[in-house]
């Protein structure tokens, strides 16, 4: 199960290489697109609108792997919400099952507290597309606000898309402690250099029943 699947990036990719995948996300818009993308790619993944904090009561069955990628869990801003999310992930794993979480490198980011990302420029047949973020860190708080911009060149003019989000910076020790307090064992951190994935990944196991 991809429990924060968004538009289905990981869920569809996993389905296409043979895994049985169920994707869930709190966003109705994202799930609608995930379903359309799944059909267009011929993937057998299924999708449903479910808040990650409600998996235990809203999703039936148990899974060998529950994953959450692309820094989704730090959208949960309180310790209580994070505990609930990790607890419901635990409830959906079979004994011996694996949780896999992709998250930003908050140990580094909390030291550096960057104010923006480097613009990413994409050049296509219709022109350029520039993607970047600006970050505003809250004083004395692990929260930070992100303004997300996409500038799209159309007929020598620029269109701007803007979205605002808030995250909770989650250091590795805190997430490791939360996983262990829930009952997970063999908590391991994997670096991008080793995995090829663009963010650090933490894995942990639910002990066999």
C-alpha positions as CSV (number, residue, x, y, z in Angstrom):
1,X,0.0,0.0,0.0
2,X,1.2,3.5,-0.9
3,X,-0.6,5.4,1.9
4,X,0.2,8.9,0.6
5,X,0.2,8.1,-3.1
6,X,-0.7,11.5,-4.5
7,X,-1.1,11.2,-8.3
8,X,0.1,7.6,-8.2
9,X,3.8,8.0,-9.2
10,X,5.1,5.2,-7.0
11,X,1.9,3.1,-7.0
12,X,1.6,3.0,-10.8
13,X,5.3,2.2,-11.2
14,X,5.2,-0.6,-8.8
15,X,2.1,-2.1,-10.4
16,X,3.7,-2.0,-13.8
17,X,6.5,-4.2,-12.6
18,X,4.2,-6.8,-11.1
19,X,3.3,-5.8,-7.5
20,X,-0.3,-5.7,-6.3
21,X,-0.7,-2.1,-5.1
22,X,-3.4,-0.1,-3.4
23,X,-2.9,3.6,-3.2
24,X,-4.6,6.0,-0.8
25,X,-4.4,9.8,-0.3
26,X,-6.4,12.5,1.5
27,X,-6.7,14.5,-1.8
28,X,-9.8,13.8,-3.9
29,X,-8.1,15.6,-6.8
30,X,-4.9,13.6,-6.6
31,X,-6.8,10.3,-6.4
32,X,-8.9,11.2,-9.4
33,X,-5.8,11.9,-11.4
34,X,-4.1,8.7,-10.1
35,X,-7.0,6.6,-11.4
36,X,-6.8,8.3,-14.8
37,X,-3.0,7.9,-15.0
38,X,-3.3,4.2,-13.9
39,X,-5.8,3.6,-16.8
40,X,-3.6,5.4,-19.3
41,X,-0.5,3.3,-18.3
42,X,-2.5,0.1,-18.1
43,X,-1.6,-0.4,-14.5
44,X,-3.8,-2.6,-12.2
45,X,-3.3,-0.5,-9.1
46,X,-6.4,0.5,-7.1
47,X,-6.9,3.9,-5.4
48,X,-9.1,5.3,-2.7
49,X,-9.5,8.6,-0.8
50,X,-8.3,8.0,2.8
51,X,-6.5,10.2,5.3
52,X,-3.2,8.5,6.4
53,X,-4.4,8.9,10.0
54,X,-7.5,6.8,9.3
55,X,-6.0,3.7,7.6
56,X,-6.9,1.3,10.4
57,X,-10.7,1.8,9.9
58,X,-10.9,2.9,6.3
59,X,-8.7,0.2,4.6
60,X,-9.4,-3.5,4.9
61,X,-6.8,-6.2,4.9
62,X,-3.1,-6.2,5.6
63,X,-0.1,-5.6,3.4
64,X,3.5,-6.8,3.1
65,X,4.8,-3.3,2.5
66,X,3.4,0.2,3.4
67,X,5.2,3.1,1.8
68,X,5.0,6.8,1.9
69,X,7.3,8.8,-0.4
70,X,8.2,12.3,-1.4
71,X,8.2,13.9,2.1
72,X,4.5,13.3,2.7
73,X,4.4,12.6,6.5
74,X,5.9,16.1,7.4
75,X,2.6,17.6,6.2
76,X,1.3,16.4,9.6
77,X,2.2,19.3,11.9
78,X,1.6,17.9,15.4
79,X,3.2,15.0,17.3
80,X,-0.2,13.5,17.9
81,X,-1.0,13.4,14.2
82,X,2.4,11.8,13.4
83,X,1.8,9.2,16.1
84,X,-1.6,8.4,14.7
85,X,-0.2,8.1,11.2
86,X,2.6,5.8,12.2
87,X,0.2,3.7,14.4
88,X,-2.2,3.2,11.5
89,X,0.6,2.2,9.2
90,X,1.6,-0.4,11.8
91,X,-2.0,-1.6,11.8
92,X,-2.0,-2.3,8.1
93,X,1.2,-4.3,8.0
94,X,1.4,-8.1,8.3
95,X,3.8,-9.6,10.8
96,X,7.2,-9.3,9.3
97,X,6.0,-6.5,7.0
98,X,8.1,-3.5,6.0
99,X,7.4,0.2,6.2
100,X,9.3,2.5,3.8
101,X,9.3,6.3,4.2
102,X,10.9,8.8,1.9
103,X,11.6,12.2,3.6
104,X,13.8,15.3,3.2
105,X,17.2,15.4,4.9
106,X,15.9,17.5,7.9
107,X,19.1,17.1,9.9
108,X,20.9,19.1,7.3
109,X,18.0,21.4,6.5
110,X,17.6,22.4,10.2
111,X,21.2,23.3,10.3
112,X,21.2,25.3,7.1
113,X,17.6,26.7,7.1
114,X,17.7,27.5,3.4
115,X,15.4,30.3,2.1
116,X,14.9,28.9,-1.4
117,X,15.6,26.0,-3.7
118,X,17.7,26.3,-6.9
119,X,15.4,27.0,-9.9
120,X,14.9,23.8,-12.0
121,X,14.6,24.7,-15.7
122,X,12.8,22.3,-18.2
123,X,12.9,23.0,-21.9
124,X,10.2,21.5,-24.1
125,X,8.8,22.0,-27.6
126,X,6.4,24.7,-26.2
127,X,9.0,26.7,-24.3
128,X,10.6,26.7,-20.9
129,X,9.2,25.8,-17.5
130,X,10.9,27.0,-14.3
131,X,10.2,25.4,-10.9
132,X,11.4,26.7,-7.6
133,X,10.4,27.1,-3.9
134,X,10.9,29.8,-1.3
135,X,11.0,28.7,2.4
136,X,10.1,30.6,5.5
137,X,11.2,29.1,8.8
138,X,9.1,29.8,11.9
139,X,11.2,31.1,14.8
140,X,11.4,28.6,17.7
141,X,9.3,26.0,15.8
142,X,10.0,23.0,13.6
143,X,7.5,24.3,11.1
144,X,8.3,26.1,7.9
145,X,6.2,27.5,5.1
146,X,6.8,26.7,1.4
147,X,5.8,28.9,-1.5
148,X,5.9,26.7,-4.6
149,X,6.2,28.4,-8.0
150,X,5.9,27.1,-11.6
151,X,6.6,29.6,-14.4
152,X,5.5,28.4,-17.8
153,X,6.5,30.2,-21.0
154,X,3.7,30.4,-23.5
155,X,4.0,32.5,-26.7
156,X,6.8,34.7,-25.3
157,X,4.8,35.3,-22.1
158,X,5.0,33.8,-18.7
159,X,2.2,32.1,-16.7
160,X,2.7,31.7,-13.0
161,X,1.3,28.9,-10.8
162,X,1.7,29.4,-7.0
163,X,0.8,27.2,-4.1
164,X,1.5,27.5,-0.4
165,X,2.2,24.6,1.9
166,X,3.3,24.1,5.6
167,X,5.6,21.3,6.8
168,X,7.0,20.1,10.0
169,X,10.8,19.5,9.9
170,X,11.3,16.0,11.2
171,X,14.8,15.0,12.3
172,X,16.0,11.4,11.9
173,X,16.3,10.8,15.6
174,X,12.7,11.9,16.2
175,X,11.3,9.7,13.4
176,X,13.4,6.8,14.5
177,X,12.1,7.2,18.0
178,X,8.5,7.3,16.9
179,X,8.9,4.2,14.8
180,X,10.6,2.3,17.7
181,X,8.0,3.5,20.2
182,X,5.2,2.1,17.9
183,X,6.9,-1.3,18.0
184,X,8.9,-1.3,14.7
185,X,12.3,-2.9,14.7
186,X,15.4,-2.9,12.5
187,X,15.1,0.9,11.7
188,X,17.6,1.7,9.0
189,X,18.3,4.9,7.1
190,X,19.4,4.7,3.4
191,X,21.1,7.6,1.6
192,X,20.4,8.8,-2.0
193,X,23.9,7.7,-3.0
194,X,23.0,4.1,-2.1
195,X,19.4,4.0,-3.3
196,X,19.3,6.3,-6.4
197,X,16.2,7.9,-4.9
198,X,16.4,11.7,-4.5
199,X,15.6,11.8,-0.8
200,X,16.8,9.8,2.3
201,X,14.7,6.7,2.9
202,X,14.0,5.0,6.3
203,X,12.8,1.4,6.5
204,X,11.6,-0.6,9.5
205,X,9.9,-3.9,10.1
206,X,6.9,-5.1,12.1
207,X,8.1,-8.1,14.1
208,X,6.6,-11.5,12.9
209,X,3.5,-12.5,14.7
